[in-house]
Amino acid sequence: LYVDAGFDVDFEIYTKDGTFMEGEGMTNAEAWTLIAAGRTKGAGEKTGTPVPPDAWFHSPLVLPGEVRGFYVTLSTHDLRYSDAPTMSVGDTYATDGILEVGVGVG
């Protein structure tokens, strides 16, 4: 999580098979499964805020070749996104050679 605020925020993390755009990902909330929720203190601007271990209902398993979408939301307007001005939705934002993270929308 990237949270500008330096105070407690409520968060939820959801996942679904396929990209966030596939199937009914953009139109049907029931396509998503809640995998983590809780409250954490924002680490502030440009600093990652860890999700507390006890906030996870279960860890998402991503198998080789599988594509999985993730949706993160806060109860406030303090969620920030990494800037990728030259990239398009679906481009690979980061990879370690095993796992790729694609550009989404915010």
Order of alpha helices (4+ residues) and beta strands (2+ residues): beta-beta-beta-beta-beta
